[in-house]
Amino acid sequence: MAIGDIDTSYRKVQADHFAALALELHETRGLTETVQAVVEFSLQALTCSHAGVALSVRGRPEVPAVTDPVVSQIYQWQMELRAGPLIESMREHRTVLVRDTAVDERWPDWSAKVLSLGVRSVLDVPLTTASGTVGVLGLYSVEPDAFAADDQAIAAILARHASVAVATARKEQGLSVAIDARKLVGQAMGILMERYDLDADRAFAILKRYSQDTNTKLRDVAVHLIKTRQLPDSR
C-alpha cells in the first residue's frame, strides 16, 4: 500500500471516529452530561493530556467539567488573576494558543504556575453561537508546541459541535426549570384558593405581591408556601 493510500485510510478512520463521537455528543442529555462528554470527546479526538470546559455564566467563567484536577487549578488561577488565555478567549471570542508556558511572556505569573504543574502547551477555543460565546474549550499538553495546525483545525470543528450541544442543553435546562416553576406556582395557588376560597387570579396576585414585598423569586415564594403552608414574612 502506498503512503498516500495509508494517509487516506487514516483520515477516513479519523473522520468516521469523529462523526461517531459528534453523534454521541449531540445525543447527550443535560448540561452537566454534555460538557463532560465534550471533555472526554477531546481526549479521544486530540493528542492532549487534559481538557476542560469553562462556561460563561452572567459574563463570568464557571468550570463544570474537567478531565483532571490540574485543569481546575489552571482555570482557578486565571479567575483569580483575571488574566490568561481562557479569559482572553472568552472576552475576545477567539482561539488563543500558548505554544510553551516555559517561554510565553503574555501572562508570566500564570504561565509560571502552569509550568509548575508540568503543562507546557495550552489551546483555548471559544464555544460560540449566533448569540455569542457560551464558553471555552481548554486543551492542555505536557509537551511543548503540542498543537499543530491539524490539531487546531480539529479543535475548531469540535468546538462548533460543542457550542451547539451546550447551547441546546442550556435551553432545555432553562425550559425544564421554567416548567418546574410553573408547576410549583400552580400548586401554591391551589393551596391559597382552597384555604381562602379565592379564584386563580386573586391567588396569583397574592403570590406576586409577596414576591415583590420580600424581594424573593416567585418560585421561591411558592416553594416556601408548599413546604410550610405559610407565606414568607413581608415585614
C-alpha positions as CSV (number, residue, x, y, z in Angstrom):
1,M,0.0,0.0,0.0
2,A,1.4,3.4,-1.0
3,I,2.0,6.1,1.6
4,G,-0.8,8.2,0.1
5,D,-3.2,5.3,0.4
6,I,-2.2,4.8,4.1
7,D,-2.8,8.5,4.7
8,T,-6.2,8.5,3.0
9,S,-7.2,5.4,5.0
10,Y,-6.1,7.0,8.3
11,R,-8.0,10.2,7.6
12,K,-11.2,8.1,6.8
13,V,-10.9,6.2,10.1
14,Q,-10.3,9.5,11.9
15,A,-13.3,11.1,10.2
16,D,-15.6,8.1,10.9
17,H,-14.4,8.2,14.6
18,F,-15.0,11.9,14.8
19,A,-18.5,11.6,13.3
20,A,-19.4,8.8,15.8
21,L,-18.2,11.0,18.7
22,A,-20.1,14.0,17.4
23,L,-23.3,12.0,17.2
24,E,-22.8,10.8,20.8
25,L,-22.2,14.4,21.9
26,H,-25.4,15.6,20.4
27,E,-27.4,12.8,21.9
28,T,-26.2,13.5,25.4
29,R,-28.9,14.9,27.7
30,G,-28.4,17.6,30.4
31,L,-25.9,20.4,30.6
32,T,-23.6,18.6,33.0
33,E,-23.6,15.4,30.9
34,T,-23.0,17.5,27.7
35,V,-19.9,19.3,28.9
36,Q,-18.5,16.1,30.4
37,A,-19.0,14.5,27.0
38,V,-17.1,17.4,25.4
39,V,-14.0,17.0,27.5
40,E,-14.0,13.2,27.1
41,F,-14.5,13.7,23.4
42,S,-11.5,16.0,23.3
43,L,-9.1,13.4,24.8
44,Q,-10.2,10.9,22.1
45,A,-10.1,13.3,19.1
46,L,-6.9,15.2,20.0
47,T,-3.5,14.3,21.4
48,C,-3.9,16.3,24.6
49,S,-3.1,15.3,28.1
50,H,-6.0,17.2,29.8
51,A,-9.1,19.0,28.8
52,G,-11.8,21.2,30.3
53,V,-14.8,23.3,29.6
54,A,-15.5,26.7,31.2
55,L,-18.9,28.2,30.6
56,S,-19.8,31.9,30.6
57,V,-22.4,32.5,33.3
58,R,-23.5,36.1,33.5
59,G,-20.3,37.2,32.0
60,R,-18.1,35.2,34.4
61,P,-16.4,31.8,33.7
62,E,-17.6,28.7,35.6
63,V,-16.0,25.3,35.3
64,P,-18.5,22.4,35.2
65,A,-16.3,19.7,33.6
66,V,-12.6,18.8,33.6
67,T,-10.7,15.6,32.9
68,D,-8.1,16.2,35.7
69,P,-7.9,18.4,38.8
70,V,-4.9,20.1,37.1
71,V,-7.3,21.8,34.8
72,S,-9.4,23.1,37.6
73,Q,-6.3,24.6,39.2
74,I,-5.3,26.2,35.9
75,Y,-8.7,27.8,35.5
76,Q,-8.8,28.9,39.1
77,W,-5.5,30.8,38.8
78,Q,-6.9,32.6,35.7
79,M,-10.1,33.6,37.5
80,E,-8.1,34.9,40.5
81,L,-5.6,36.8,38.3
82,R,-8.3,37.9,35.8
83,A,-5.8,37.1,33.1
84,G,-4.8,34.2,30.9
85,P,-5.7,32.5,27.6
86,L,-9.1,31.4,28.9
87,I,-10.1,34.9,29.9
88,E,-8.9,36.3,26.6
89,S,-10.6,33.7,24.6
90,M,-13.9,34.2,26.3
91,R,-13.6,38.0,26.1
92,E,-12.3,38.3,22.6
93,H,-14.2,35.4,21.1
94,R,-11.1,33.9,19.5
95,T,-8.8,30.9,19.8
96,V,-5.7,31.5,21.9
97,L,-2.6,29.3,21.7
98,V,0.2,29.1,24.2
99,R,3.0,27.1,22.5
100,D,5.2,26.7,25.6
101,T,4.5,28.0,29.1
102,A,8.2,28.0,29.7
103,V,8.8,30.9,27.3
104,D,5.4,32.6,26.8
105,E,5.5,36.2,28.2
106,R,1.9,37.3,27.9
107,W,0.8,36.1,31.3
108,P,4.1,35.5,33.2
109,D,2.6,34.8,36.6
110,W,0.0,32.4,35.3
111,S,2.5,30.7,32.9
112,A,4.9,30.1,35.7
113,K,2.2,28.5,37.8
114,V,1.0,26.3,34.9
115,L,4.6,25.3,34.2
116,S,5.0,24.1,37.8
117,L,2.2,21.6,37.1
118,G,4.1,20.2,34.1
119,V,1.8,21.7,31.5
120,R,3.7,23.1,28.5
121,S,1.1,23.7,25.8
122,V,-2.4,25.3,26.0
123,L,-5.1,25.8,23.4
124,D,-8.3,27.6,24.3
125,V,-11.1,27.6,21.7
126,P,-14.3,29.7,22.2
127,L,-17.6,27.9,22.1
128,T,-19.5,30.4,20.0
129,T,-23.1,30.5,18.8
130,A,-25.1,33.2,16.9
131,S,-25.9,34.8,20.3
132,G,-22.3,35.0,21.5
133,T,-19.6,32.9,23.3
134,V,-21.2,30.4,25.6
135,G,-17.9,29.1,26.9
136,V,-14.3,28.0,26.2
137,L,-12.9,24.5,25.4
138,G,-9.4,24.3,27.0
139,L,-6.9,21.7,25.8
140,Y,-3.6,21.0,27.6
141,S,-0.5,19.0,26.9
142,V,2.7,18.1,28.9
143,E,4.6,18.5,25.6
144,P,5.7,21.9,24.3
145,D,4.3,23.1,21.0
146,A,1.9,20.1,21.0
147,F,-0.9,21.7,19.0
148,A,-0.1,21.7,15.3
149,A,-2.3,23.3,12.6
150,D,-4.2,20.0,12.2
151,D,-4.9,19.8,15.9
152,Q,-6.2,23.4,15.9
153,A,-8.4,22.6,12.9
154,I,-9.9,19.5,14.7
155,A,-10.3,21.6,17.9
156,A,-12.2,24.2,15.9
157,I,-14.6,21.6,14.5
158,L,-15.1,20.0,17.9
159,A,-15.8,23.5,19.4
160,R,-18.5,24.1,16.8
161,H,-20.2,20.8,17.7
162,A,-19.8,21.5,21.4
163,S,-21.2,25.1,21.0
164,V,-24.4,23.8,19.6
165,A,-24.7,21.0,22.1
166,V,-24.0,23.2,25.1
167,A,-26.4,25.9,23.9
168,T,-29.1,23.3,23.3
169,A,-28.6,21.7,26.7
170,R,-28.8,25.1,28.3
171,K,-32.0,25.9,26.5
172,E,-33.5,22.6,27.5
173,Q,-32.4,23.1,31.1
174,G,-34.0,26.6,31.1
175,L,-37.2,25.2,29.8
176,S,-37.2,22.4,32.4
177,V,-36.7,25.0,35.2
178,A,-39.5,27.2,33.8
179,I,-41.9,24.2,33.6
180,D,-40.9,23.2,37.2
181,A,-41.5,26.8,38.4
182,R,-44.9,26.9,36.7
183,K,-45.9,23.6,38.4
184,L,-44.8,24.9,41.8
185,V,-46.6,28.2,41.4
186,G,-49.7,26.4,40.4
187,Q,-49.5,24.1,43.4
188,A,-49.1,27.2,45.7
189,M,-52.0,28.9,44.0
190,G,-54.1,25.8,44.7
191,I,-53.3,25.9,48.4
192,L,-54.4,29.6,48.6
193,M,-57.5,29.0,46.6
194,E,-58.6,26.1,48.8
195,R,-57.7,27.8,52.1
196,Y,-59.1,31.3,51.4
197,D,-61.8,30.4,48.8
198,L,-60.0,32.6,46.1
199,D,-60.1,32.4,42.3
200,A,-56.9,31.8,40.4
201,D,-56.3,35.5,39.5
202,R,-56.5,36.6,43.2
203,A,-54.3,33.7,44.4
204,F,-51.6,34.6,41.8
205,A,-51.8,38.3,42.7
206,I,-51.1,37.4,46.4
207,L,-48.1,35.3,45.5
208,K,-46.8,38.1,43.2
209,R,-47.2,40.7,45.9
210,Y,-45.4,38.6,48.5
211,S,-42.6,38.0,45.9
212,Q,-42.2,41.8,45.4
213,D,-42.6,42.7,49.1
214,T,-39.9,40.2,50.2
215,N,-37.7,40.6,47.1
216,T,-38.0,36.9,46.6
217,K,-38.4,34.9,43.4
218,L,-42.0,33.9,42.7
219,R,-40.8,30.2,42.5
220,D,-39.2,30.5,46.0
221,V,-42.3,32.1,47.5
222,A,-44.3,29.1,46.1
223,V,-41.8,26.6,47.5
224,H,-42.0,28.2,50.9
225,L,-45.8,28.1,50.9
226,I,-45.8,24.5,49.8
227,K,-43.3,23.4,52.5
228,T,-44.6,25.5,55.4
229,R,-48.2,26.2,54.4
230,Q,-47.3,29.8,55.3
231,L,-46.4,32.8,53.1
232,P,-43.0,34.5,53.7
233,D,-42.9,37.3,56.3
234,S,-43.2,40.5,54.3
235,R,-42.3,42.8,57.1
